[in-house]
Amino acid sequence: MAGTVPPPRFLENHGTAPHQGAEPGRSRTGSHGAHGRSTASTASWGPDILGPGYESRSLDLAPDDEGDVAATLVRYRPHGAVPSVRAVLYLHGWSDYFFQTQTAEVWHSLGSSFYALDLRKYGRSLRPGQTPGYVSTLRTYDEDLAAALDAIHADLGPHASIMLMGHSTGGLVAVLWAHRNPGATTGLVLNSPWLELQGSSVVRTVSAPAISQLARFQPKTPLPNIDPGFYARTIRRREGGEWDFDDRWRPMPAFPVRAGWLNAIIAGHAEVARGLTIAQPILMLASTRTMISARWHDQMRESDVVLDVELLARRAVQLGPTVTISRIAGGLHDLALSRTPARERYYGEIARWSSVYGWSQA
């Protein structure tokens, strides 16, 4: 039944590059609570780089060894729209930021308020002198998520019902956070979540000791870059894809992978492999095909060239008791950036699932 419930206003080529002179962050007016968590309740919303209907605000977080730290919350609220107390909070993937405007507009068409979070040291939140995307444990993002949820409740009211949506690394962050915070959200939608290291748990088990040792003594050491650039070729307009984006915030090849960060990812994968207990309904979506190769093939334009989708499906059933798995023919790693037919199936599956499970726990 994929694609049988198409949300209105499927628009093509929503990904548009921000103005190159735009400031990645907004005003830093939040205050820190007793545990260093940003309350940021007085921060103001301002125009976002994505244009009309989009606004953003900075969320101050506790400083780290590189100085001041912030996350950035983006909301989609067309002029005159009445915000719904049902909301979605989107988390982007590695070496990425939020620019997938069609995702926001589809959720709005389904009656949900939409928010996206550029995590610390990514996209709008990246500050000069910071190591892009770097954390040494995924629990660091607990502060980012707490600040974002506080801001959404301040925006919509204390009774707002919030669902998490995560892509790739954002999906891994989302499931681990939901496991540690039962009942805090009403469900999860996962777009190709990074639930296991490429190559299987055997590769993770063998590589973990060496990565852990390097992370202990040289955590910010960059590891060899093995990105051949094929993913960029599938999505970027000038290389035959359909999308434009800011190369500062989504560089190709991606940000350097560092030992401490990879150690944090491996620890997250090990936790997922042991099994999580997320009570809320989960929708996991992934392509029907992986194509990871040292040589370019045109079929890569309709495949996941980043993760092994069969591993994702196997790990997904270990997340909780109510998991729906939907496979999207022709889907890319970020299903929202797939060609139009696959995108329609992707959003159609989200619409169908959300009508049954989306806010059933609210």
C-alpha positions as CSV (number, residue, x, y, z in Angstrom):
1,M,0.0,0.0,0.0
2,A,3.0,2.3,-0.2
3,G,2.1,5.6,-1.6
4,T,-1.6,5.1,-1.5
5,V,-2.1,7.9,1.0
6,P,-0.2,10.7,-0.7
7,P,-0.2,13.9,1.4
8,P,-1.2,17.1,-0.5
9,R,1.2,19.4,-2.1
10,F,4.0,17.1,-3.1
11,L,6.4,19.6,-4.5
12,E,9.6,18.9,-6.4
13,N,13.1,20.1,-5.5
14,H,12.4,21.6,-2.1
15,G,16.0,21.5,-1.0
16,T,17.4,25.0,-1.7
17,A,20.7,26.4,-0.7
18,P,20.8,29.0,2.0
19,H,22.2,32.4,1.2
20,Q,25.9,32.1,1.4
21,G,26.2,35.2,3.7
22,A,23.6,34.0,6.2
23,E,24.7,33.6,9.8
24,P,24.5,30.0,11.0
25,G,23.3,30.9,14.5
26,R,20.8,33.3,16.1
27,S,20.8,35.3,19.3
28,R,22.2,33.5,22.3
29,T,19.8,34.6,25.0
30,G,19.0,31.4,26.8
31,S,19.9,30.8,30.5
32,H,21.3,27.6,32.0
33,G,19.5,25.6,34.6
34,A,21.0,23.9,37.6
35,H,22.3,21.0,35.5
36,G,23.8,23.1,32.7
37,R,20.8,22.4,30.5
38,S,19.6,25.3,28.4
39,T,16.2,26.6,29.3
40,A,16.4,29.2,26.5
41,S,12.8,30.3,27.2
42,T,13.5,33.9,26.4
43,A,15.2,33.4,23.1
44,S,13.4,35.0,20.1
45,W,12.4,33.4,16.8
46,G,13.8,35.0,13.7
47,P,13.7,34.5,10.0
48,D,15.5,31.3,8.8
49,I,17.7,30.8,5.8
50,L,15.0,28.5,4.3
51,G,12.7,31.4,3.5
52,P,9.0,32.3,4.2
53,G,7.3,30.1,6.8
54,Y,10.6,29.1,8.4
55,E,12.0,30.6,11.6
56,S,14.8,29.6,13.9
57,R,16.2,30.3,17.3
58,S,19.5,29.5,19.1
59,L,19.5,27.4,22.2
60,D,22.5,28.0,24.5
61,L,24.1,24.9,25.9
62,A,26.9,24.4,28.5
63,P,30.3,25.3,27.1
64,D,32.8,22.6,26.4
65,D,36.6,22.4,25.8
66,E,36.1,24.4,22.6
67,G,34.2,27.2,24.1
68,D,30.5,28.3,23.8
69,V,28.1,25.7,22.4
70,A,24.6,26.1,21.0
71,A,22.0,24.1,19.1
72,T,19.5,25.7,16.7
73,L,15.8,24.9,16.6
74,V,13.9,25.5,13.3
75,R,10.2,25.6,13.0
76,Y,7.9,25.6,10.0
77,R,4.8,27.8,10.5
78,P,3.3,29.3,7.3
79,H,1.8,32.8,7.7
80,G,-1.6,32.6,9.3
81,A,-1.3,28.9,10.3
82,V,-2.6,27.9,13.8
83,P,0.0,25.7,15.4
84,S,-1.1,22.2,16.4
85,V,-0.3,20.7,19.8
86,R,0.8,17.6,18.0
87,A,4.4,18.2,16.9
88,V,7.3,16.5,15.2
89,L,11.0,17.1,16.1
90,Y,13.4,16.1,13.4
91,L,17.1,15.2,14.0
92,H,19.5,15.2,11.0
93,G,22.3,12.8,10.2
94,W,26.1,13.0,10.2
95,S,27.7,15.9,8.3
96,D,24.3,17.4,7.7
97,Y,21.8,20.0,8.7
98,F,18.1,20.6,8.2
99,F,17.1,21.7,4.7
100,Q,14.5,19.0,3.7
101,T,11.6,21.5,3.4
102,Q,9.2,19.0,1.9
103,T,9.4,16.9,5.1
104,A,8.3,19.9,7.1
105,E,5.5,20.7,4.7
106,V,4.2,17.2,4.5
107,W,4.0,17.0,8.4
108,H,2.2,20.3,8.3
109,S,-0.3,19.0,5.8
110,L,-0.9,16.0,8.2
111,G,-1.9,18.4,11.0
112,S,1.4,18.5,12.9
113,S,3.6,21.4,14.0
114,F,7.1,20.8,12.7
115,Y,10.4,21.5,14.2
116,A,14.0,20.5,13.3
117,L,17.1,20.6,15.4
118,D,20.6,21.4,14.1
119,L,22.6,19.7,16.8
120,R,25.6,21.3,18.3
121,K,28.6,21.8,15.9
122,Y,26.4,21.1,12.9
123,G,24.8,23.5,10.3
124,R,23.3,26.6,11.8
125,S,24.9,25.7,15.2
126,L,28.5,25.4,14.0
127,R,30.8,28.0,15.4
128,P,34.3,29.1,14.4
129,G,37.0,27.0,16.0
130,Q,34.7,24.0,16.7
131,T,35.4,20.5,15.5
132,P,32.4,19.8,13.2
133,G,30.0,17.2,14.5
134,Y,32.3,16.1,17.3
135,V,31.1,14.5,20.5
136,S,32.7,11.8,22.6
137,T,29.4,10.2,23.7
138,L,26.0,10.3,22.2
139,R,24.6,11.1,25.6
140,T,25.9,14.6,25.1
141,Y,22.9,15.2,22.9
142,D,20.6,14.8,25.9
143,E,21.2,18.4,26.6
144,D,20.4,19.5,23.0
145,L,17.1,17.5,23.0
146,A,16.1,18.7,26.5
147,A,16.6,22.3,25.4
148,A,14.6,21.7,22.1
149,L,11.7,20.0,23.9
150,D,11.6,22.8,26.5
151,A,11.4,25.4,23.7
152,I,8.7,23.4,21.9
153,H,6.6,23.2,25.0
154,A,7.1,27.0,25.6
155,D,5.9,27.5,22.0
156,L,2.9,25.1,22.0
157,G,2.1,24.8,25.7
158,P,2.8,22.2,28.3
159,H,0.4,19.6,26.9
160,A,2.1,19.4,23.5
161,S,2.5,15.8,22.2
162,I,5.8,15.4,20.5
163,M,7.1,12.7,18.2
164,L,10.8,12.2,17.3
165,M,12.0,11.8,13.7
166,G,15.6,10.9,13.0
167,H,17.7,10.3,9.9
168,S,20.8,8.1,9.9
169,T,23.0,9.2,12.9
170,G,20.0,11.3,14.1
171,G,18.0,8.0,14.1
172,L,20.6,6.4,16.4
173,V,20.6,9.4,18.7
174,A,16.7,9.3,18.8
175,V,16.3,5.6,19.7
176,L,18.9,5.7,22.4
177,W,17.4,8.9,23.9
178,A,13.9,7.4,23.7
179,H,15.1,4.3,25.5
180,R,16.5,6.4,28.3
181,N,13.5,8.7,28.5
182,P,10.4,6.4,28.4
183,G,7.1,8.3,27.8
184,A,8.8,11.6,26.9
185,T,7.5,11.3,23.3
186,T,4.6,9.7,21.5
187,G,6.5,7.7,18.9
188,L,9.5,7.6,16.5
189,V,9.8,7.8,12.7
190,L,13.2,6.7,11.5
191,N,14.6,7.4,8.1
192,S,17.4,5.0,7.4
193,P,18.6,5.0,11.0
194,W,22.2,4.1,11.6
195,L,21.6,1.1,13.9
196,E,24.7,-1.0,13.1
197,L,28.2,-0.5,11.7
198,Q,28.6,-1.3,8.1
199,G,29.7,-4.9,7.7
200,S,27.8,-6.4,10.7
201,S,28.4,-6.7,14.4
202,V,31.5,-8.8,13.8
203,V,33.2,-5.8,12.2
204,R,32.1,-3.6,15.2
205,T,33.4,-6.2,17.7
206,V,36.8,-6.6,16.0
207,S,37.4,-2.8,15.4
208,A,36.1,-1.5,18.7
209,P,39.2,-2.2,20.9
210,A,41.5,-0.3,18.4
211,I,39.1,2.6,18.0
212,S,38.6,2.8,21.8
213,Q,42.4,2.9,22.4
214,L,42.9,5.7,19.8
215,A,39.9,7.6,21.2
216,R,41.4,7.4,24.7
217,F,44.7,9.1,23.8
218,Q,43.9,11.0,20.6
219,P,40.1,11.4,20.4
220,K,40.1,14.1,17.7
221,T,42.5,12.2,15.4
222,P,40.9,12.1,11.9
223,L,40.6,8.7,10.4
224,P,41.2,7.9,6.7
225,N,38.5,9.3,4.5
226,I,37.0,6.5,2.3
227,D,34.1,8.5,0.9
228,P,34.3,8.1,-3.0
229,G,31.7,10.9,-3.5
230,F,29.0,8.7,-4.9
231,Y,26.4,9.8,-2.4
232,A,26.9,13.4,-3.4
233,R,26.5,12.4,-7.0
234,T,23.1,10.8,-6.3
235,I,21.7,14.0,-4.6
236,R,23.5,17.1,-5.7
237,R,21.8,18.9,-8.7
238,R,25.0,19.7,-10.6
239,E,26.0,16.0,-10.5
240,G,22.6,14.7,-11.7
241,G,20.6,14.8,-8.5
242,E,17.7,17.1,-7.7
243,W,18.9,19.1,-4.6
244,D,20.9,22.1,-3.7
245,F,22.3,22.7,-0.2
246,D,25.0,24.6,1.6
247,D,28.4,23.0,1.0
248,R,29.8,24.5,4.2
249,W,27.2,22.6,6.3
250,R,26.9,19.5,4.2
251,P,30.3,19.1,2.6
252,M,31.1,16.4,0.1
253,P,33.2,14.5,1.1
254,A,31.8,14.6,4.6
255,F,33.4,16.1,7.8
256,P,36.4,14.0,8.9
257,V,35.5,11.1,11.1
258,R,37.4,11.3,14.3
259,A,38.3,8.4,16.7
260,G,36.4,9.7,19.7
261,W,33.2,10.3,17.7
262,L,33.4,6.8,16.0
263,N,34.0,5.3,19.5
264,A,30.7,6.9,20.6
265,I,28.9,5.6,17.6
266,I,30.2,2.0,18.1
267,A,29.1,2.2,21.8
268,G,25.6,3.3,20.6
269,H,25.5,0.4,18.1
270,A,26.4,-2.1,20.9
271,E,23.6,-0.8,23.0
272,V,21.1,-1.2,20.2
273,A,22.4,-4.8,19.6
274,R,21.7,-5.7,23.2
275,G,18.1,-4.6,22.7
276,L,16.1,-1.5,23.6
277,T,12.7,-1.2,25.3
278,I,11.0,1.7,23.5
279,A,7.3,1.4,24.4
280,Q,6.1,4.0,21.9
281,P,5.2,2.9,18.3
282,I,8.1,3.1,15.9
283,L,8.2,3.4,12.1
284,M,11.5,2.4,10.4
285,L,11.8,3.3,6.7
286,A,14.7,2.3,4.5
287,S,15.5,1.6,0.8
288,T,14.9,-1.9,-0.6
289,R,18.5,-2.0,-1.9
290,T,22.0,-1.3,-0.7
291,M,24.7,-0.6,-3.3
292,I,28.1,0.0,-1.7
293,S,30.9,-0.3,-4.3
294,A,34.2,1.1,-5.2
295,R,32.9,1.8,-8.7
296,W,30.1,4.1,-9.8
297,H,26.8,2.4,-11.0
298,D,23.7,4.3,-12.3
299,Q,21.6,2.1,-10.0
300,M,23.2,4.0,-7.1
301,R,20.6,6.8,-7.9
302,E,17.9,4.4,-6.6
303,S,19.8,2.7,-3.7
304,D,21.3,3.4,-0.3
305,V,25.0,3.8,-0.9
306,V,25.8,4.6,2.7
307,L,24.3,1.9,5.0
308,D,23.4,-1.8,4.7
309,V,19.6,-1.7,4.7
310,E,19.3,-5.4,5.6
311,L,21.2,-4.7,8.8
312,L,18.9,-1.8,9.6
313,A,15.8,-4.0,9.2
314,R,17.2,-6.7,11.5
315,R,18.2,-4.2,14.2
316,A,14.9,-2.3,14.0
317,V,12.9,-5.2,15.5
318,Q,15.1,-5.0,18.6
319,L,14.0,-1.5,19.4
320,G,10.7,-2.2,21.1
321,P,7.4,-4.2,20.9
322,T,5.6,-2.1,18.3
323,V,7.8,-1.6,15.2
324,T,6.6,-1.1,11.6
325,I,9.2,-1.6,8.9
326,S,8.6,-0.1,5.5
327,R,10.9,-0.6,2.6
328,I,10.9,2.0,-0.2
329,A,11.8,0.9,-3.7
330,G,14.1,3.3,-5.4
331,G,15.0,5.1,-2.1
332,L,18.3,6.8,-1.4
333,H,20.0,6.8,2.0
334,D,18.0,10.0,2.9
335,L,14.7,8.9,1.6
336,A,13.5,12.5,1.6
337,L,16.1,13.2,-1.1
338,S,15.0,10.3,-3.4
339,R,13.5,10.8,-6.8
340,T,9.9,11.8,-6.9
341,P,8.2,8.3,-7.1
342,A,10.2,7.0,-4.2
343,R,9.6,10.2,-2.2
344,E,5.9,9.9,-2.7
345,R,6.0,6.3,-1.4
346,Y,8.0,7.4,1.5
347,Y,5.7,10.2,2.5
348,G,2.7,8.1,1.8
349,E,3.9,5.4,4.3
350,I,4.5,8.1,6.9
351,A,0.9,9.4,6.4
352,R,-0.6,6.0,6.6
353,W,1.4,5.0,9.7
354,S,0.8,8.3,11.5
355,S,-3.0,8.0,11.0
356,V,-3.0,4.8,13.0
357,Y,-0.1,5.1,15.4
358,G,1.3,8.6,15.3
359,W,-0.3,10.1,18.4
360,S,-2.1,7.1,19.7
361,Q,-0.1,7.4,23.0
362,A,-1.0,11.0,23.5
